[in-house]
């Protein structure tokens, strides 16, 4: 009878095993083994109370059987009755000191409680019985892994897996140990072995997918997740994981399909709606995103995250954004995030006093609101700069990453500048520069080279890095139209070798006259009539593109240096944390241009924009003359006072470098000679 029960359990036929066990217990009611097996089968069938009663009866009939105590302990452990389980294991050991599984189980329980010394004690007891048993090796490996001994853990798990190849736990443990060491191909193989042994184990599947993702095996990971979903299509956690992987490799439509299914099963869940809005945005399906988000808000109007996403969807439409904010505040009048978002909108449209009031309201509800804190900070800088310094100190302590620290240092520098404490401002700007932005690295400055190539026609538009070029490009866009090529900062920019990244001469990446002309033609323009904004010039540029005219939009290089440090540049070149390296690079670039101006003045026109915005009319006339335009650029555009958030100017006044000549003495001294060459005063 026992063999029949055992065979049924092994093939997974619990009903047949239970039927046989019940018959066994009835026909041989005085046999404790019959009740023991009945308890095991009842437990497998989910009848915990019946299983406990049957096993207790077996123990009462044969109190000296250690295996019965082990079954009772296993039943308690399965029900998370840890004290009862541990007592049962101890009772089993008292009856039979060679109960290896009891020591192993108690060691694992000790590990779960963080009692490593107790786990080691139980391990040694198990090793006295059989140190080479797979269960003992697995235990030793787990203790080693918890103790940071990854090499020993791998050794133990490998030995256990070799002794018992069909032990899924050994394979999983080995895979996890390899993952801990970053050996992802080995982890992947072990997890594959484990999944073959336990196809329905979600933890194994996740471990396998993780190892594949670490190797950027996106397609393989998707295949594993897809196979899982064939068997368990309702597992939305796995479907969400597949959506994330699909998004990673740009499968937008497939990602959307997964997210829509998860969203249908979890309507109004912000954790689902947020990525769903992202993929709809990628696909350009804005109205569909709005409709779905409105459905989510109808279900879950108490979610600040959903309202925040809703505001973002129409952030380019002021009236609708304000209407959404009113709805948000009506639903959640005490939402700090709603008041913070209102403050952001008000500051953006220039309602600075109202923005400060909204920021105060938001901060009265919660201090952990960075946007509101900075809105309040900017208001203090405008009104009471000294008071702003105290808030900046608080914000610095709260800054947890390079970006937030950079913002703190930037505003502290501007605050000290406003207070005319230029030495302290300079130090803050230095600290800001050390939190470098992810921008284009400075290109190598290549020298002039002699070539026999014929002259070519065309026009280059260039400005020293840090010169405020944005309004000039905007003003020129109307009279030049498509002739103005200003795509260097765009994702799909021309690849002619004269962009931000410069190849060395005679390499395939190097810029050449032929490449320059071909790329302009490919864009639908003619090189002879195009005006090409180039982010960088040097001797190589002028010699390779000889014959072209250069229209230089110039400001004092010392002002350009300071503006680049504090406000950035149209070229998006990274300012080096060592300001003297940036000054040296800028000086060499300007020197290359100055040499071209001095040696080939017929090919160069200089338009100085230091007088903007007040001298917009004269700058417009100079641009018209330099570019041979039928009409001058719009002086109103050139006269725009470009401002940053909070109503602050986005550049210093011309000549402001003089306030920093002592603080940045080495950099200023390096730039002064070339500034003089370009017609600026020495002091």
Secondary structure, DSSP 8 states (H G I E B T S, - for coil): -HHHHHHHHHTT-HHHHHHHHHHHHHHTTT-HHHHHHHHHHHHHTT-HHHHHHHHHHHHHH-TT-HHHHHHHHHHHHHTT-HHHHHHHHHHHHHH-TT-HHHHHHHHHHHHHTT-HHHHHHHHHHHHHHHTT-HHHHHHHHHHHHHTT-HHHHHHHHHHHHHH-TT-HHHHHHHHHHHHHTT-HHHHHHHHHHHHHH-TT-HHHHHHHHHHHHHTT-HHHHHHHHHHHHHH-TT-HHHHHHHHHHHHHTT-HHHHHHHHHHHHHHSTT-HHHHHHHHHHHHHTT-HHHHHHHHHHHHHH-TT-HHHHHHHHHHTTT-HHHHHHHHHHHHHH-TT-HHHHHHHHHHHHHTT-HHHHHHHHHHHHHH-S--HHHHHHHHHHHHHH-HHHHHHHHHHHHHH--SHHHHHHHHHHHHHHHHHTT-HHHHHHHHHHHHHS--S-B------------------EEEE--TTS--HHHHHHHHHHHGGGEE--TTSTT---SS-SSS---TTSTTS--HHHHHHHHHHTT--TTT-EEE-S---HHHHHHTTT-EEEEEE--HHHHHHHHHHH--TT-B---SSHHHHHHHHHHHHHHHHHHHHH-GGGEEEEE-TTTTTTHHHHHHHHHHHHT-SS---HHHHT---B-GGG-BSS--TTGGGGGTTTTHHHHHHHHHHHHHTT----
